[in-house]
Amino acid sequence: MLSHDEVVHLKCSMINKMPGLGEDKFANLKAGYTFMIGHPGKKLLFMGQDFGQYHEWDENVALDWYLTEEPDNSDLQNYVRDLLHLYKKYPSLYRQDNDWNGFQWINANDGDRSIFSFVRRDETGKKTSFYHQFHTCGAA
């Protein structure tokens, strides 16, 4: 979960926390959001983080909605939308967030190749496997 406290009080927006430049920042943010959707816990993106708001959130300033017309920002927004559809489609991603039976690491120790894999299960034991490789610029 990414809370309000991650993107205010001089901590930067999520896109500006990502390593790399330009498209690499967006690729890294997508990788991070993908990991977040698969990992246990309730999901939260705060005010503009779904489309790559560049400045940190400020209650005195409107969100930069015009950014959704930019290709990279629009692509990120569509990616987040698609992740949320996957989340809704597979109950194993949320039904056992508070139960150890809902999550199992398959591989959490392959830092040399930056590969992490795990399984999420619902209460019936039905599982959804996640294999995610962070190979974009600087993501590990």
PyMOL commands that set and color helices and strands:
alter all, ss='L'
color gray80, all
select helices_A, chain A and resi 4-6+14-17+23-38+65-69+71-89+91-93+100-102
alter helices_A, ss='H'
color red, helices_A
select strands_A, chain A and resi 103-110+115-121+127-133
alter strands_A, ss='S'
color yellow, strands_A
deselect
rebuild
show_as cartoon
